[in-house]
Amino acid sequence: MKALLLYRPNSEHERQALDYMRDFKIQTGKDLPTLDVDSPSGAQFIQTYDIMQFPAVIVTDDDGAVQNLWLGDSLPPATELSYYVQQ
């Protein structure tokens, strides 16, 4: 399983995403992988999973099937997400 934080840099939601990443690192000691949704790979990723609200946290299994998805203001507690972040 893998977790990924999706956000759009230089947007009104960037601060929320950066704060979430910082708090996640402080609470778990782990870095949360991120993806810029405006990059070519990010645009393809959000199209594949039909994600339109940011920031978003997605957890997928090894085959790419969605296990969990949180959008906008309802991002998961770091302790809940920490299980999915490998380091």
Biopython code that builds the backbone (N, CA, C, O; Angstrom):
import numpy as np
from Bio.PDB.StructureBuilder import StructureBuilder

atoms = [
    (1, "MET", "N", (0.842, -1.179, 0.000)),
    (1, "MET", "CA", (0.000, 0.000, 0.000)),
    (1, "MET", "C", (0.885, 1.239, 0.000)),
    (1, "MET", "O", (2.006, 1.240, 0.509)),
    (2, "LYS", "N", (0.340, 2.280, -0.586)),
    (2, "LYS", "CA", (1.075, 3.545, -0.576)),
    (2, "LYS", "C", (0.113, 4.711, -0.438)),
    (2, "LYS", "O", (-1.030, 4.664, -0.893)),
    (3, "ALA", "N", (0.603, 5.742, 0.196)),
    (3, "ALA", "CA", (-0.174, 6.961, 0.433)),
    (3, "ALA", "C", (0.487, 8.099, -0.322)),
    (3, "ALA", "O", (1.702, 8.110, -0.524)),
    (4, "LEU", "N", (-0.335, 9.061, -0.736)),
    (4, "LEU", "CA", (0.157, 10.182, -1.519)),
    (4, "LEU", "C", (-0.695, 11.406, -1.228)),
    (4, "LEU", "O", (-1.924, 11.338, -1.217)),
    (5, "LEU", "N", (-0.019, 12.531, -0.992)),
    (5, "LEU", "CA", (-0.710, 13.809, -0.807)),
    (5, "LEU", "C", (-0.699, 14.548, -2.145)),
    (5, "LEU", "O", (0.361, 14.794, -2.721)),
    (6, "LEU", "N", (-1.872, 14.892, -2.623)),
    (6, "LEU", "CA", (-2.024, 15.598, -3.890)),
    (6, "LEU", "C", (-2.398, 17.042, -3.607)),
    (6, "LEU", "O", (-3.327, 17.312, -2.846)),
    (7, "TYR", "N", (-1.679, 17.961, -4.215)),
    (7, "TYR", "CA", (-2.036, 19.371, -4.042)),
    (7, "TYR", "C", (-1.522, 20.195, -5.203)),
    (7, "TYR", "O", (-0.683, 19.749, -5.986)),
    (8, "ARG", "N", (-2.039, 21.396, -5.294)),
    (8, "ARG", "CA", (-1.674, 22.323, -6.362)),
    (8, "ARG", "C", (-0.817, 23.442, -5.765)),
    (8, "ARG", "O", (-1.328, 24.273, -5.014)),
    (9, "PRO", "N", (0.488, 23.474, -6.092)),
    (9, "PRO", "CA", (1.342, 24.566, -5.615)),
    (9, "PRO", "C", (0.821, 25.917, -6.105)),
    (9, "PRO", "O", (0.162, 26.009, -7.141)),
    (10, "ASN", "N", (1.127, 26.942, -5.350)),
    (10, "ASN", "CA", (0.724, 28.315, -5.693)),
    (10, "ASN", "C", (-0.789, 28.467, -5.831)),
    (10, "ASN", "O", (-1.283, 29.188, -6.697)),
    (11, "SER", "N", (-1.509, 27.771, -4.957)),
    (11, "SER", "CA", (-2.967, 27.889, -4.944)),
    (11, "SER", "C", (-3.412, 28.262, -3.534)),
    (11, "SER", "O", (-2.599, 28.328, -2.612)),
    (12, "GLU", "N", (-4.693, 28.502, -3.380)),
    (12, "GLU", "CA", (-5.220, 28.840, -2.060)),
    (12, "GLU", "C", (-5.148, 27.654, -1.089)),
    (12, "GLU", "O", (-5.292, 27.836, 0.120)),
    (13, "HIS", "N", (-4.927, 26.445, -1.612)),
    (13, "HIS", "CA", (-4.859, 25.258, -0.758)),
    (13, "HIS", "C", (-3.419, 24.826, -0.448)),
    (13, "HIS", "O", (-3.203, 23.871, 0.298)),
    (14, "GLU", "N", (-2.453, 25.521, -1.014)),
    (14, "GLU", "CA", (-1.060, 25.127, -0.802)),
    (14, "GLU", "C", (-0.671, 25.188, 0.675)),
    (14, "GLU", "O", (-0.025, 24.265, 1.172)),
    (15, "ARG", "N", (-1.044, 26.240, 1.378)),
    (15, "ARG", "CA", (-0.681, 26.396, 2.794)),
    (15, "ARG", "C", (-1.217, 25.223, 3.613)),
    (15, "ARG", "O", (-0.511, 24.691, 4.470)),
    (16, "GLN", "N", (-2.459, 24.818, 3.352)),
    (16, "GLN", "CA", (-3.052, 23.693, 4.072)),
    (16, "GLN", "C", (-2.244, 22.414, 3.835)),
    (16, "GLN", "O", (-2.000, 21.652, 4.770)),
    (17, "ALA", "N", (-1.835, 22.181, 2.600)),
    (17, "ALA", "CA", (-1.052, 20.991, 2.268)),
    (17, "ALA", "C", (0.325, 21.038, 2.928)),
    (17, "ALA", "O", (0.778, 20.038, 3.484)),
    (18, "LEU", "N", (0.991, 22.188, 2.872)),
    (18, "LEU", "CA", (2.323, 22.312, 3.478)),
    (18, "LEU", "C", (2.259, 22.145, 4.995)),
    (18, "LEU", "O", (3.126, 21.505, 5.590)),
    (19, "ASP", "N", (1.243, 22.715, 5.612)),
    (19, "ASP", "CA", (1.067, 22.549, 7.061)),
    (19, "ASP", "C", (0.811, 21.090, 7.409)),
    (19, "ASP", "O", (1.338, 20.583, 8.399)),
    (20, "TYR", "N", (0.006, 20.419, 6.601)),
    (20, "TYR", "CA", (-0.290, 19.009, 6.843)),
    (20, "TYR", "C", (0.983, 18.170, 6.735)),
    (20, "TYR", "O", (1.223, 17.303, 7.576)),
    (21, "MET", "N", (1.803, 18.420, 5.704)),
    (21, "MET", "CA", (3.066, 17.685, 5.537)),
    (21, "MET", "C", (3.990, 17.923, 6.727)),
    (21, "MET", "O", (4.606, 16.986, 7.236)),
    (22, "ARG", "N", (4.086, 19.171, 7.167)),
    (22, "ARG", "CA", (4.945, 19.499, 8.306)),
    (22, "ARG", "C", (4.470, 18.787, 9.566)),
    (22, "ARG", "O", (5.268, 18.172, 10.273)),
    (23, "ASP", "N", (3.174, 18.867, 9.848)),
    (23, "ASP", "CA", (2.627, 18.221, 11.040)),
    (23, "ASP", "C", (2.775, 16.703, 10.974)),
    (23, "ASP", "O", (3.036, 16.057, 11.989)),
    (24, "PHE", "N", (2.609, 16.139, 9.785)),
    (24, "PHE", "CA", (2.778, 14.700, 9.608)),
    (24, "PHE", "C", (4.203, 14.286, 9.956)),
    (24, "PHE", "O", (4.414, 13.290, 10.648)),
    (25, "LYS", "N", (5.177, 15.053, 9.476)),
    (25, "LYS", "CA", (6.591, 14.762, 9.747)),
    (25, "LYS", "C", (6.891, 14.881, 11.240)),
    (25, "LYS", "O", (7.601, 14.041, 11.793)),
    (26, "ILE", "N", (6.368, 15.895, 11.889)),
    (26, "ILE", "CA", (6.596, 16.092, 13.321)),
    (26, "ILE", "C", (5.995, 14.940, 14.125)),
    (26, "ILE", "O", (6.634, 14.426, 15.044)),
    (27, "GLN", "N", (4.786, 14.539, 13.789)),
    (27, "GLN", "CA", (4.077, 13.525, 14.569)),
    (27, "GLN", "C", (4.552, 12.104, 14.308)),
    (27, "GLN", "O", (4.492, 11.260, 15.202)),
    (28, "THR", "N", (5.027, 11.827, 13.085)),
    (28, "THR", "CA", (5.371, 10.444, 12.744)),
    (28, "THR", "C", (6.855, 10.220, 12.471)),
    (28, "THR", "O", (7.334, 9.087, 12.524)),
    (29, "GLY", "N", (7.580, 11.295, 12.179)),
    (29, "GLY", "CA", (8.979, 11.154, 11.806)),
    (29, "GLY", "C", (9.159, 10.685, 10.364)),
    (29, "GLY", "O", (10.273, 10.370, 9.945)),
    (30, "LYS", "N", (8.069, 10.638, 9.609)),
    (30, "LYS", "CA", (8.109, 10.169, 8.232)),
    (30, "LYS", "C", (7.780, 11.313, 7.271)),
    (30, "LYS", "O", (7.054, 12.246, 7.616)),
    (31, "ASP", "N", (8.330, 11.218, 6.063)),
    (31, "ASP", "CA", (7.985, 12.161, 4.999)),
    (31, "ASP", "C", (6.797, 11.612, 4.225)),
    (31, "ASP", "O", (6.788, 10.442, 3.843)),
    (32, "LEU", "N", (5.812, 12.440, 3.998)),
    (32, "LEU", "CA", (4.627, 12.050, 3.243)),
    (32, "LEU", "C", (4.880, 12.321, 1.760)),
    (32, "LEU", "O", (5.120, 13.468, 1.383)),
    (33, "PRO", "N", (4.833, 11.298, 0.915)),
    (33, "PRO", "CA", (5.032, 11.526, -0.520)),
    (33, "PRO", "C", (3.961, 12.463, -1.071)),
    (33, "PRO", "O", (2.801, 12.404, -0.662)),
    (34, "THR", "N", (4.361, 13.327, -2.004)),
    (34, "THR", "CA", (3.439, 14.303, -2.580)),
    (34, "THR", "C", (3.475, 14.232, -4.098)),
    (34, "THR", "O", (4.396, 13.674, -4.696)),
    (35, "LEU", "N", (2.446, 14.812, -4.702)),
    (35, "LEU", "CA", (2.383, 14.906, -6.153)),
    (35, "LEU", "C", (1.746, 16.236, -6.522)),
    (35, "LEU", "O", (0.665, 16.575, -6.041)),
    (36, "ASP", "N", (2.428, 16.983, -7.379)),
    (36, "ASP", "CA", (1.918, 18.245, -7.914)),
    (36, "ASP", "C", (0.887, 17.898, -8.984)),
    (36, "ASP", "O", (1.231, 17.300, -10.004)),
    (37, "VAL", "N", (-0.363, 18.264, -8.764)),
    (37, "VAL", "CA", (-1.424, 17.891, -9.698)),
    (37, "VAL", "C", (-1.340, 18.650, -11.015)),
    (37, "VAL", "O", (-2.043, 18.304, -11.964)),
    (38, "ASP", "N", (-0.503, 19.670, -11.096)),
    (38, "ASP", "CA", (-0.323, 20.405, -12.342)),
    (38, "ASP", "C", (0.802, 19.838, -13.209)),
    (38, "ASP", "O", (0.972, 20.258, -14.354)),
    (39, "SER", "N", (1.566, 18.893, -12.672)),
    (39, "SER", "CA", (2.606, 18.243, -13.465)),
    (39, "SER", "C", (1.941, 17.256, -14.425)),
    (39, "SER", "O", (0.800, 16.857, -14.194)),
    (40, "PRO", "N", (2.627, 16.857, -15.494)),
    (40, "PRO", "CA", (2.023, 15.888, -16.420)),
    (40, "PRO", "C", (1.605, 14.583, -15.726)),
    (40, "PRO", "O", (0.514, 14.071, -15.977)),
    (41, "SER", "N", (2.467, 14.049, -14.859)),
    (41, "SER", "CA", (2.100, 12.805, -14.162)),
    (41, "SER", "C", (0.979, 13.046, -13.162)),
    (41, "SER", "O", (0.127, 12.179, -12.962)),
    (42, "GLY", "N", (0.973, 14.216, -12.532)),
    (42, "GLY", "CA", (-0.089, 14.552, -11.591)),
    (42, "GLY", "C", (-1.428, 14.704, -12.277)),
    (42, "GLY", "O", (-2.448, 14.247, -11.761)),
    (43, "ALA", "N", (-1.437, 15.346, -13.445)),
    (43, "ALA", "CA", (-2.676, 15.524, -14.202)),
    (43, "ALA", "C", (-3.243, 14.166, -14.619)),
    (43, "ALA", "O", (-4.453, 13.945, -14.552)),
    (44, "GLN", "N", (-2.369, 13.266, -15.046)),
    (44, "GLN", "CA", (-2.813, 11.920, -15.431)),
    (44, "GLN", "C", (-3.349, 11.168, -14.221)),
    (44, "GLN", "O", (-4.359, 10.470, -14.315)),
    (45, "PHE", "N", (-2.674, 11.309, -13.088)),
    (45, "PHE", "CA", (-3.078, 10.614, -11.867)),
    (45, "PHE", "C", (-4.465, 11.055, -11.414)),
    (45, "PHE", "O", (-5.315, 10.214, -11.122)),
    (46, "ILE", "N", (-4.703, 12.358, -11.353)),
    (46, "ILE", "CA", (-6.015, 12.821, -10.874)),
    (46, "ILE", "C", (-7.121, 12.501, -11.882)),
    (46, "ILE", "O", (-8.278, 12.335, -11.499)),
    (47, "GLN", "N", (-6.774, 12.415, -13.151)),
    (47, "GLN", "CA", (-7.763, 12.021, -14.151)),
    (47, "GLN", "C", (-8.109, 10.540, -13.978)),
    (47, "GLN", "O", (-9.278, 10.161, -14.065)),
    (48, "THR", "N", (-7.113, 9.715, -13.738)),
    (48, "THR", "CA", (-7.335, 8.287, -13.545)),
    (48, "THR", "C", (-8.253, 8.023, -12.363)),
    (48, "THR", "O", (-9.150, 7.183, -12.440)),
    (49, "TYR", "N", (-8.024, 8.748, -11.259)),
    (49, "TYR", "CA", (-8.796, 8.526, -10.037)),
    (49, "TYR", "C", (-9.954, 9.512, -9.869)),
    (49, "TYR", "O", (-10.652, 9.479, -8.856)),
    (50, "ASP", "N", (-10.159, 10.385, -10.851)),
    (50, "ASP", "CA", (-11.269, 11.340, -10.845)),
    (50, "ASP", "C", (-11.293, 12.188, -9.567)),
    (50, "ASP", "O", (-12.323, 12.304, -8.903)),
    (51, "ILE", "N", (-10.147, 12.772, -9.241)),
    (51, "ILE", "CA", (-10.016, 13.616, -8.046)),
    (51, "ILE", "C", (-10.071, 15.075, -8.499)),
    (51, "ILE", "O", (-9.299, 15.502, -9.357)),
    (52, "MET", "N", (-10.994, 15.827, -7.910)),
    (52, "MET", "CA", (-11.183, 17.212, -8.325)),
    (52, "MET", "C", (-11.063, 18.209, -7.174)),
    (52, "MET", "O", (-11.126, 19.417, -7.407)),
    (53, "GLN", "N", (-10.892, 17.739, -5.949)),
    (53, "GLN", "CA", (-10.801, 18.627, -4.792)),
    (53, "GLN", "C", (-9.434, 18.438, -4.139)),
    (53, "GLN", "O", (-8.946, 17.316, -4.003)),
    (54, "PHE", "N", (-8.829, 19.549, -3.740)),
    (54, "PHE", "CA", (-7.474, 19.505, -3.175)),
    (54, "PHE", "C", (-7.394, 20.323, -1.907)),
    (54, "PHE", "O", (-8.197, 21.239, -1.732)),
    (55, "PRO", "N", (-6.470, 20.038, -1.019)),
    (55, "PRO", "CA", (-5.579, 18.887, -1.089)),
    (55, "PRO", "C", (-6.360, 17.594, -0.921)),
    (55, "PRO", "O", (-7.492, 17.584, -0.438)),
    (56, "ALA", "N", (-5.722, 16.503, -1.332)),
    (56, "ALA", "CA", (-6.324, 15.181, -1.204)),
    (56, "ALA", "C", (-5.242, 14.207, -0.761)),
    (56, "ALA", "O", (-4.071, 14.361, -1.109)),
    (57, "VAL", "N", (-5.640, 13.218, -0.002)),
    (57, "VAL", "CA", (-4.753, 12.133, 0.369)),
    (57, "VAL", "C", (-5.404, 10.860, -0.138)),
    (57, "VAL", "O", (-6.567, 10.582, 0.152)),
    (58, "ILE", "N", (-4.630, 10.083, -0.907)),
    (58, "ILE", "CA", (-5.134, 8.828, -1.452)),
    (58, "ILE", "C", (-4.231, 7.689, -0.998)),
    (58, "ILE", "O", (-3.008, 7.822, -0.951)),
    (59, "VAL", "N", (-4.855, 6.580, -0.669)),
    (59, "VAL", "CA", (-4.132, 5.357, -0.327)),
    (59, "VAL", "C", (-4.553, 4.310, -1.342)),
    (59, "VAL", "O", (-5.742, 4.046, -1.524)),
    (60, "THR", "N", (-3.559, 3.711, -2.006)),
    (60, "THR", "CA", (-3.833, 2.662, -2.984)),
    (60, "THR", "C", (-3.086, 1.388, -2.595)),
    (60, "THR", "O", (-2.072, 1.432, -1.899)),
    (61, "ASP", "N", (-3.610, 0.253, -3.059)),
    (61, "ASP", "CA", (-2.883, -0.991, -2.841)),
    (61, "ASP", "C", (-1.835, -1.132, -3.938)),
    (61, "ASP", "O", (-1.687, -0.241, -4.774)),
    (62, "ASP", "N", (-1.118, -2.233, -3.938)),
    (62, "ASP", "CA", (-0.031, -2.420, -4.896)),
    (62, "ASP", "C", (-0.509, -2.509, -6.340)),
    (62, "ASP", "O", (0.275, -2.299, -7.266)),
    (63, "ASP", "N", (-1.782, -2.817, -6.538)),
    (63, "ASP", "CA", (-2.349, -2.886, -7.887)),
    (63, "ASP", "C", (-2.967, -1.563, -8.325)),
    (63, "ASP", "O", (-3.465, -1.455, -9.445)),
    (64, "GLY", "N", (-2.942, -0.551, -7.450)),
    (64, "GLY", "CA", (-3.484, 0.760, -7.788)),
    (64, "GLY", "C", (-4.941, 0.956, -7.416)),
    (64, "GLY", "O", (-5.517, 1.999, -7.722)),
    (65, "ALA", "N", (-5.550, -0.024, -6.762)),
    (65, "ALA", "CA", (-6.942, 0.119, -6.336)),
    (65, "ALA", "C", (-7.020, 1.034, -5.116)),
    (65, "ALA", "O", (-6.221, 0.908, -4.187)),
    (66, "VAL", "N", (-7.971, 1.941, -5.122)),
    (66, "VAL", "CA", (-8.128, 2.900, -4.026)),
    (66, "VAL", "C", (-8.601, 2.179, -2.768)),
    (66, "VAL", "O", (-9.603, 1.464, -2.780)),
    (67, "GLN", "N", (-7.860, 2.381, -1.691)),
    (67, "GLN", "CA", (-8.231, 1.828, -0.393)),
    (67, "GLN", "C", (-8.902, 2.876, 0.479)),
    (67, "GLN", "O", (-9.786, 2.569, 1.280)),
    (68, "ASN", "N", (-8.463, 4.126, 0.309)),
    (68, "ASN", "CA", (-9.048, 5.222, 1.072)),
    (68, "ASN", "C", (-8.727, 6.533, 0.371)),
    (68, "ASN", "O", (-7.700, 6.664, -0.295)),
    (69, "LEU", "N", (-9.625, 7.504, 0.533)),
    (69, "LEU", "CA", (-9.445, 8.810, -0.091)),
    (69, "LEU", "C", (-10.048, 9.868, 0.824)),
    (69, "LEU", "O", (-11.196, 9.756, 1.254)),
    (70, "TRP", "N", (-9.253, 10.899, 1.116)),
    (70, "TRP", "CA", (-9.709, 12.032, 1.923)),
    (70, "TRP", "C", (-9.531, 13.288, 1.088)),
    (70, "TRP", "O", (-8.529, 13.437, 0.389)),
    (71, "LEU", "N", (-10.498, 14.187, 1.159)),
    (71, "LEU", "CA", (-10.471, 15.394, 0.334)),
    (71, "LEU", "C", (-10.627, 16.655, 1.171)),
    (71, "LEU", "O", (-11.338, 16.670, 2.176)),
    (72, "GLY", "N", (-9.952, 17.710, 0.739)),
    (72, "GLY", "CA", (-10.141, 19.036, 1.321)),
    (72, "GLY", "C", (-9.873, 19.118, 2.811)),
    (72, "GLY", "O", (-8.801, 18.741, 3.284)),
    (73, "ASP", "N", (-10.855, 19.613, 3.542)),
    (73, "ASP", "CA", (-10.689, 19.845, 4.979)),
    (73, "ASP", "C", (-10.777, 18.580, 5.819)),
    (73, "ASP", "O", (-10.533, 18.632, 7.024)),
    (74, "SER", "N", (-11.113, 17.463, 5.227)),
    (74, "SER", "CA", (-11.253, 16.235, 6.015)),
    (74, "SER", "C", (-10.088, 15.273, 5.788)),
    (74, "SER", "O", (-10.291, 14.091, 5.510)),
    (75, "LEU", "N", (-8.867, 15.795, 5.910)),
    (75, "LEU", "CA", (-7.684, 14.946, 5.798)),
    (75, "LEU", "C", (-7.537, 14.118, 7.067)),
    (75, "LEU", "O", (-7.957, 14.554, 8.139)),
    (76, "PRO", "N", (-6.944, 12.925, 6.961)),
    (76, "PRO", "CA", (-6.892, 12.016, 8.103)),
    (76, "PRO", "C", (-5.876, 12.454, 9.151)),
    (76, "PRO", "O", (-4.937, 13.187, 8.841)),
    (77, "PRO", "N", (-6.063, 12.004, 10.396)),
    (77, "PRO", "CA", (-5.040, 12.246, 11.409)),
    (77, "PRO", "C", (-3.738, 11.554, 10.993)),
    (77, "PRO", "O", (-3.767, 10.502, 10.355)),
    (78, "ALA", "N", (-2.624, 12.135, 11.348)),
    (78, "ALA", "CA", (-1.317, 11.592, 10.975)),
    (78, "ALA", "C", (-1.147, 10.156, 11.457)),
    (78, "ALA", "O", (-0.568, 9.329, 10.754)),
    (79, "THR", "N", (-1.644, 9.860, 12.645)),
    (79, "THR", "CA", (-1.487, 8.512, 13.188)),
    (79, "THR", "C", (-2.219, 7.475, 12.337)),
    (79, "THR", "O", (-1.756, 6.341, 12.209)),
    (80, "GLU", "N", (-3.337, 7.851, 11.767)),
    (80, "GLU", "CA", (-4.090, 6.936, 10.908)),
    (80, "GLU", "C", (-3.366, 6.714, 9.582)),
    (80, "GLU", "O", (-3.301, 5.587, 9.090)),
    (81, "LEU", "N", (-2.834, 7.764, 9.013)),
    (81, "LEU", "CA", (-2.163, 7.679, 7.718)),
    (81, "LEU", "C", (-0.762, 7.080, 7.824)),
    (81, "LEU", "O", (-0.272, 6.496, 6.858)),
    (82, "SER", "N", (-0.130, 7.208, 8.945)),
    (82, "SER", "CA", (1.239, 6.756, 9.149)),
    (82, "SER", "C", (1.422, 5.270, 8.788)),
    (82, "SER", "O", (2.475, 4.873, 8.288)),
    (83, "TYR", "N", (0.421, 4.485, 9.039)),
    (83, "TYR", "CA", (0.480, 3.048, 8.740)),
    (83, "TYR", "C", (0.796, 2.797, 7.280)),
    (83, "TYR", "O", (1.487, 1.830, 6.957)),
    (84, "TYR", "N", (0.301, 3.652, 6.385)),
    (84, "TYR", "CA", (0.449, 3.440, 4.949)),
    (84, "TYR", "C", (1.729, 4.020, 4.358)),
    (84, "TYR", "O", (2.065, 3.729, 3.210)),
    (85, "VAL", "N", (2.440, 4.828, 5.118)),
    (85, "VAL", "CA", (3.644, 5.483, 4.593)),
    (85, "VAL", "C", (4.853, 4.647, 4.978)),
    (85, "VAL", "O", (5.175, 4.493, 6.155)),
    (86, "GLN", "N", (5.513, 4.113, 3.962)),
    (86, "GLN", "CA", (6.675, 3.264, 4.163)),
    (86, "GLN", "C", (7.939, 4.107, 4.297)),
    (86, "GLN", "O", (8.155, 5.033, 3.515)),
    (87, "GLN", "N", (8.783, 3.785, 5.295)),
    (87, "GLN", "CA", (10.088, 4.457, 5.431)),
    (87, "GLN", "C", (10.974, 3.660, 6.313)),
    (87, "GLN", "O", (12.116, 4.050, 6.556)),
]
sb = StructureBuilder()
sb.init_structure("model")
sb.init_model(0)
sb.init_chain("A")
sb.init_seg("    ")
for serial, (resi, resn, name, xyz) in enumerate(atoms, 1):
    if name == "N":
        sb.init_residue(resn, " ", resi, " ")
    sb.init_atom(name, np.array(xyz, "f"), 0.0, 1.0, " ", f" {name:<3s}", serial, name[0])
structure = sb.get_structure()
